[in-house]
Amino acid sequence: MSGDRQILEALFEAALGEARPAGKFDGLLPEPPGPDGRTLVLGAGKAAASMAAAFEASWLHGCTGLVVTRYDHGAPTQFIEVVEAAHPVPDAAGEAAARRILKLAEEAGPNDLVIFLISGGASALLNLPAEGISADEKRRISRALLKSGAAIGEMNRVRRAMSAIKGGRLAAAAGKARQVTYLISDVPGDDPAVIGSGPTIPAATAADADPEGAIAILARYGIEVSGETLAVLRANPAPVGQAPGPVHMLATPRSSLEAAARKASEFGVTPLILGDAIEGEARDVAAVMAGMALSAARYGDPARPPCVLISGGETTVTVKGDGRGGRNAEFLLALLLRLEGSSGISAIACDTDGIDGIENNAGAVVDAGFIAGFRDWKAAAAHLADNDAWGFFSAHHRLVTTGPTLTNVNDFRAILIR
């Protein structure tokens, strides 16, 4: 029998394997363009380079194009150019790439086929502010949103409102050509308009396109913007309507959780998927899940041990301290405090992109022996108060480090109960 830490890490690896794009284009490819047309591949996101490589492997016709991904998230491609830029706070490289991508889209003609590859992270990487909003202003607002505790959907709505390329504007630029969009979802509910701020997905309704919604979000979190920026936002409504071509989902949080559940069954552990769209403050989610784990251990409800509670989604952290945390590590540290030395419980919490917060770890893991034997509650609470879960788990050698995974279906959490 494998140790509990090894089981939890195997579940995470199963989730990652399901989220990778290799082989996912088979059966979803469009007809190639005629002899007078070309196939142009454009994309952005943490998985953009691996999606481009996977598309090239499946597409038996010529293609060209450009995708932008996060630094150190590149993958070898033969025909599609890959450039790297900053995430989560945009930089000049992202803006330059976005300008090139938008220009390529505008140049696509009626005989061309445009393939869009979009994954989580595209919001920051496809960085092209609307005319009148400076790059510095957009970065300032992005940083403030990241620290505010705003949900990913709220952040992406603001990003769409500030953008010259998101919210269906990229697809509109390529309006003369035939289009197909491929997505890897990192958002609760898998809404194509939210993934990467929907550069190829117009707003469904006029209310969704209304910039006043984004302005209300900024006000809700106390993020100040100038009168000039407000005027630009109000003059930049998003397109409204349907996507101009087929939209295919290559990977989703749910499919990764189901892969982890299948792997758990191979270990003789009963899996229970709690949901793929769980949101909220990381420590609040931890409090709820600690209660469920303790109930399972004591009463066999909601599942009888040996079992594993599996969940996804995206928690948030309202940053108040100066630590080097990450939302998954913060969840796990809060869970440890709530479990209070209980026996027979192990847990893992990781970001499927391989980077939790600003450090190079995917998250952290604690086995039953560590939880049962831990006693330095004061130190753990101090780390949590300072948003320094990374520092805590680093000192205890409990970090999970994968390097860039070249995909992203958001958070993965598993709590194993014996």
VOGU-3710 file (C-alpha; in Angstrom, 3 decimals, decimal comma):
1> msgdrqilea> 0,000/0,000/0,000  1,328/3,405/-0,924  1,705/5,997/1,788  -1,027/8,593/2,072  1,204/11,407/0,833  2,086/9,348/-2,236  -1,604/8,650/-2,867  -2,493/12,335/-2,675  0,337/13,297/-5,019  -0,775/10,555/-7,429
11> lfeaalgear> -4,282/12,016/-7,455  -2,838/15,429/-8,281  -0,763/13,931/-11,106  -3,889/12,249/-12,493  -5,686/15,601/-12,456  -2,782/17,250/-14,268  -2,628/14,518/-16,892  -6,289/15,013/-17,728  -5,782/18,785/-18,049  -2,984/18,623/-20,611
21> pagkfdgllp> -3,965/19,308/-24,241  -1,966/16,569/-25,984  -4,350/14,453/-28,071  -7,382/16,559/-27,150  -7,803/18,080/-30,639  -8,521/14,719/-32,271  -12,109/14,624/-33,527  -12,558/18,374/-33,004  -10,668/19,732/-36,002  -12,397/21,827/-38,687
31> eppgpdgrtl> -12,120/21,468/-42,425  -8,888/23,038/-43,652  -9,028/26,169/-45,782  -8,910/25,942/-49,548  -5,816/26,494/-51,686  -6,275/30,265/-51,520  -6,516/30,353/-47,723  -4,252/29,793/-44,755  -4,579/28,508/-41,210  -3,672/31,184/-38,667
41> vlgagkaaas> -3,262/30,142/-35,013  -3,563/32,843/-32,340  -3,702/32,343/-28,595  -2,852/33,307/-25,066  -2,702/31,754/-21,613  -0,593/29,590/-19,350  -1,366/26,598/-21,582  -1,022/28,484/-24,887  2,339/26,997/-25,872  1,386/23,405/-25,030
51> maaafeaswl> -1,940/23,907/-26,840  -0,063/25,202/-29,890  2,269/22,185/-29,840  -0,691/19,807/-29,469  -2,549/21,508/-32,319  0,465/21,221/-34,603  0,713/17,506/-33,781  -2,926/16,923/-34,771  -3,241/19,346/-37,707  -1,980/17,663/-40,887
61> hgctglvvtr> -2,013/20,868/-42,905  0,196/23,925/-42,907  -0,285/26,668/-40,337  1,312/29,793/-38,960  0,591/32,032/-36,009  1,536/33,506/-32,665  0,672/32,689/-29,063  1,739/34,345/-25,826  2,287/32,472/-22,566  3,759/33,097/-19,136
71> ydhgaptqfi> 7,521/33,273/-18,662  9,034/29,765/-18,460  5,810/28,209/-19,841  7,037/27,800/-23,415  6,912/24,565/-25,409  8,644/23,581/-28,659  6,618/24,326/-31,793  7,490/24,088/-35,476  5,257/26,666/-37,160  3,557/28,724/-34,451
81> evveaahpvp> 5,651/31,402/-32,774  5,627/31,356/-28,956  6,455/34,491/-26,972  6,522/34,868/-23,189  5,282/37,672/-20,943  4,486/38,430/-17,317  1,643/36,999/-15,262  -0,340/37,899/-13,154  0,671/41,564/-13,456  0,995/42,493/-17,170
91> daageaaarr> 4,211/43,832/-18,676  5,386/45,462/-21,901  6,107/42,088/-23,538  2,465/41,086/-23,103  1,268/44,363/-24,592  3,583/43,988/-27,594  2,380/40,427/-28,189  -1,254/41,499/-27,896  -0,736/44,233/-30,491  0,805/41,715/-32,893
101> ilklaeeagp> -1,980/39,192/-32,316  -4,669/41,816/-32,882  -2,977/42,949/-36,109  -2,742/39,366/-37,381  -6,442/38,888/-36,648  -7,310/42,064/-38,545  -5,311/40,846/-41,550  -7,173/37,505/-41,785  -9,235/37,312/-44,968  -12,420/35,493/-46,032
111> ndlviflisg> -10,513/32,461/-47,316  -8,573/32,023/-44,066  -9,201/29,819/-41,040  -8,333/31,382/-37,689  -7,745/29,021/-34,762  -7,900/30,608/-31,311  -6,231/28,844/-28,344  -7,288/30,366/-25,025  -6,548/29,228/-21,473  -6,367/30,678/-17,985
121> gasallnlpa> -3,888/33,512/-17,671  -4,862/35,061/-21,008  -6,371/38,037/-19,189  -2,970/39,264/-18,013  -0,946/37,978/-20,949  -3,154/39,434/-23,692  -2,572/42,898/-22,343  -3,753/45,715/-24,587  -5,472/48,589/-22,777  -8,288/50,502/-24,406
131> egisadekrr> -7,200/53,771/-25,970  -6,818/56,324/-23,175  -5,813/53,884/-20,401  -2,066/53,691/-19,818  -0,256/50,428/-19,227  0,822/51,694/-15,799  -2,778/52,463/-14,833  -3,919/49,019/-15,932  -1,103/47,359/-13,956  -1,998/49,394/-10,866
141> israllksga> -5,635/48,319/-11,074  -4,598/44,687/-11,703  -2,394/44,660/-8,594  -5,153/46,189/-6,496  -7,651/43,585/-7,705  -5,249/40,738/-6,901  -4,933/41,956/-3,309  -8,613/42,820/-2,869  -10,078/39,341/-2,522  -12,177/39,834/-5,667
151> aigemnrvrr> -13,403/36,642/-7,335  -11,880/35,632/-10,679  -15,101/36,494/-12,506  -15,066/39,995/-11,041  -11,417/40,533/-11,948  -12,018/39,344/-15,492  -15,025/41,631/-15,922  -12,863/44,618/-15,031  -10,103/43,404/-17,346  -12,586/43,086/-20,224
161> amsaikggrl> -13,839/46,612/-19,626  -10,288/48,033/-19,736  -9,228/46,083/-22,825  -9,017/46,692/-26,553  -8,842/42,942/-27,253  -10,833/40,989/-24,644  -14,592/40,514/-24,348  -15,057/39,306/-27,934  -13,004/42,113/-29,454  -10,300/39,772/-30,848
171> aaaagkarqv> -12,907/37,679/-32,691  -14,493/40,861/-34,031  -11,103/41,879/-35,439  -10,932/38,573/-37,362  -14,539/38,899/-38,494  -13,801/38,302/-42,186  -12,368/34,818/-41,556  -13,789/31,456/-40,479  -13,044/30,946/-36,776  -12,771/28,130/-34,237
181> tylisdvpgd> -11,992/28,611/-30,533  -10,422/25,959/-28,290  -10,457/26,503/-24,524  -8,921/25,073/-21,379  -11,137/26,219/-18,528  -9,788/27,581/-15,262  -13,020/29,171/-14,042  -15,964/27,935/-11,982  -18,779/26,960/-14,315  -16,567/26,885/-17,453
191> dpavigsgpt> -18,185/30,006/-18,940  -16,310/30,682/-22,219  -16,857/34,427/-21,763  -14,928/34,325/-18,470  -12,010/32,089/-19,488  -9,138/34,464/-20,205  -11,704/37,286/-20,199  -13,235/35,852/-23,370  -11,226/37,484/-26,195  -13,275/35,554/-28,759
201> ipaataadad> -16,579/35,442/-26,867  -18,925/38,456/-27,099  -21,088/39,400/-24,141  -24,335/37,417/-24,029  -26,459/40,441/-23,157  -26,224/44,212/-23,199  -26,137/44,109/-19,383  -23,044/41,882/-19,476  -21,376/44,299/-21,895  -22,237/47,388/-19,861
211> pegaiailar> -19,046/48,939/-18,395  -21,024/50,088/-15,346  -20,772/46,554/-13,990  -16,976/46,764/-13,970  -17,074/50,235/-12,448  -19,291/48,894/-9,650  -16,774/46,122/-8,919  -13,947/48,656/-8,606  -16,052/50,707/-6,211  -17,012/47,614/-4,179
221> ygievsgetl> -13,357/46,857/-3,430  -12,373/50,482/-2,868  -10,103/50,686/-5,912  -9,757/54,309/-6,970  -9,723/55,234/-10,641  -9,409/58,629/-12,267  -12,215/60,457/-13,989  -10,371/60,012/-17,290  -10,258/56,229/-16,827  -13,949/56,108/-15,947
231> avlranpapv> -14,721/58,003/-19,142  -12,700/55,501/-21,212  -14,467/52,550/-19,570  -17,889/54,014/-20,307  -16,929/54,553/-23,943  -15,667/50,965/-24,383  -18,681/48,597/-24,256  -17,989/45,020/-25,325  -19,531/43,418/-28,441  -22,819/41,587/-27,819
241> gqapgpvhml> -23,959/38,367/-29,509  -22,836/34,795/-30,127  -19,347/33,486/-30,750  -18,574/33,748/-34,485  -17,593/30,079/-34,755  -17,500/26,732/-32,924  -16,165/26,730/-29,348  -14,578/23,526/-28,017  -13,593/22,828/-24,399  -10,420/20,703/-24,309
251> atprssleaa> -10,090/20,414/-20,523  -12,113/21,491/-17,511  -11,771/21,428/-13,736  -14,497/18,766/-13,538  -12,747/16,392/-15,932  -9,561/16,632/-13,857  -11,442/15,923/-10,617  -13,041/12,883/-12,251  -9,595/11,616/-13,316  -8,397/11,989/-9,722
261> arkasefgvt> -11,478/10,135/-8,494  -10,730/7,224/-10,826  -7,166/7,111/-9,535  -8,415/7,083/-5,914  -10,552/4,042/-6,673  -7,440/2,231/-7,911  -5,982/2,693/-4,407  -9,125/1,262/-2,784  -10,225/4,681/-1,540  -13,804/5,898/-2,069
271> plilgdaieg> -13,807/9,263/-3,870  -16,384/11,978/-3,244  -16,275/15,009/-5,537  -17,536/18,022/-3,615  -17,593/20,337/-6,635  -15,456/22,000/-9,268  -16,650/25,569/-8,679  -15,908/26,229/-5,002  -15,053/29,855/-4,296  -14,546/32,005/-1,212
281> eardvaavma> -11,790/33,035/1,168  -9,280/30,170/1,386  -9,463/29,967/5,185  -13,291/29,993/5,142  -13,375/27,144/2,628  -10,877/25,302/4,829  -13,150/25,656/7,855  -16,057/24,063/5,986  -13,964/21,230/4,573  -12,323/20,504/7,912
291> gmalsaaryg> -15,803/20,042/9,340  -16,696/17,612/6,546  -13,474/15,659/7,026  -14,038/15,343/10,761  -17,628/14,241/10,154  -16,434/11,564/7,739  -13,809/10,361/10,232  -16,236/10,221/13,175  -19,567/9,303/11,619  -18,907/8,065/8,076
301> dparppcvli> -20,759/11,053/6,637  -20,598/12,369/3,881  -18,474/9,302/3,007  -17,231/6,283/4,914  -13,449/5,907/5,332  -11,211/5,126/3,611  -12,415/8,003/1,458  -11,125/11,150/-0,172  -12,944/14,467/-0,515  -11,960/16,038/-3,838
311> sggettvtvk> -12,729/19,610/-4,900  -11,745/22,352/-7,329  -12,599/25,940/-8,135  -10,655/29,003/-7,095  -10,417/30,365/-3,590  -9,247/33,896/-2,867  -7,044/35,529/-0,260  -7,542/39,046/1,017  -3,909/39,958/1,645  -3,304/41,710/4,971
321> gdgrggrnae> 0,138/40,414/5,925  3,587/40,490/4,360  4,113/36,755/3,920  4,868/34,682/0,836  1,652/32,718/0,724  -0,503/31,311/-2,024  -4,192/30,538/-1,865  -3,729/26,755/-1,831  -1,056/26,827/0,850  -3,222/29,239/2,852
331> fllalllrle> -6,157/26,828/2,547  -4,013/23,948/3,786  -2,593/25,889/6,735  -6,087/26,967/7,790  -7,228/23,344/7,428  -4,370/22,175/9,669  -5,417/24,622/12,372  -9,040/23,513/12,144  -8,200/19,813/12,365  -6,411/20,386/15,691
341> gssgisaiac> -4,232/17,274/15,706  -6,913/14,846/14,498  -5,698/11,409/13,460  -6,156/9,603/10,167  -6,509/12,680/7,932  -4,130/13,812/5,165  -4,562/16,601/2,623  -3,111/18,255/-0,474  -3,931/21,607/-2,061  -2,247/22,737/-5,279
351> dtdgidgien> -2,727/25,010/-8,256  -2,787/22,992/-11,474  -0,598/25,546/-13,260  2,240/24,579/-10,886  2,514/28,020/-9,286  0,664/28,895/-6,093  0,907/32,634/-5,486  4,269/34,205/-6,299  6,613/31,322/-5,428  7,668/28,311/-7,495
361> nagavvdagf> 5,633/25,678/-5,651  2,275/24,306/-6,796  0,992/24,093/-3,229  1,574/21,884/-0,205  0,712/18,503/1,309  0,370/17,215/4,886  0,021/13,572/5,840  -1,829/12,090/8,803  1,310/11,735/10,912  2,155/15,403/10,553
371> iagfrdwkaa> -1,382/16,559/11,386  -1,727/14,233/14,380  1,669/15,129/15,818  1,636/18,884/15,235  1,491/21,020/18,365  2,965/24,455/17,605  -0,430/26,084/17,046  0,754/29,566/17,983  3,417/29,597/15,272  0,993/28,211/12,669
381> aahladndaw> -1,595/30,861/13,535  1,047/33,589/13,252  2,022/32,394/9,778  -1,633/32,357/8,725  -2,220/35,868/10,084  0,754/37,097/8,049  -0,439/35,297/4,874  2,802/33,309/5,053  1,670/29,746/4,443  4,610/29,311/2,063
391> gffsahhrlv> 7,053/30,099/4,853  5,333/27,651/7,187  5,268/24,705/4,768  8,750/25,445/3,458  10,144/25,197/6,992  8,374/21,859/7,444  9,392/20,487/4,003  5,791/20,049/2,880  5,778/22,085/-0,340  4,737/20,410/-3,602
401> ttgptltnvn> 6,932/21,568/-6,491  6,150/20,518/-10,063  7,533/23,390/-12,116  5,281/24,899/-14,799  2,720/22,277/-15,801  1,835/24,047/-19,097  -1,863/23,795/-18,315  -4,326/25,306/-15,853  -7,711/24,099/-14,599  -7,411/25,956/-11,314
411> dfrailir> -7,205/24,622/-7,769  -7,013/20,953/-6,796  -7,765/19,868/-3,251  -8,004/16,369/-1,805  -8,556/15,350/1,830  -7,903/11,670/2,550  -9,616/10,136/5,595  -8,707/6,733/7,031
//
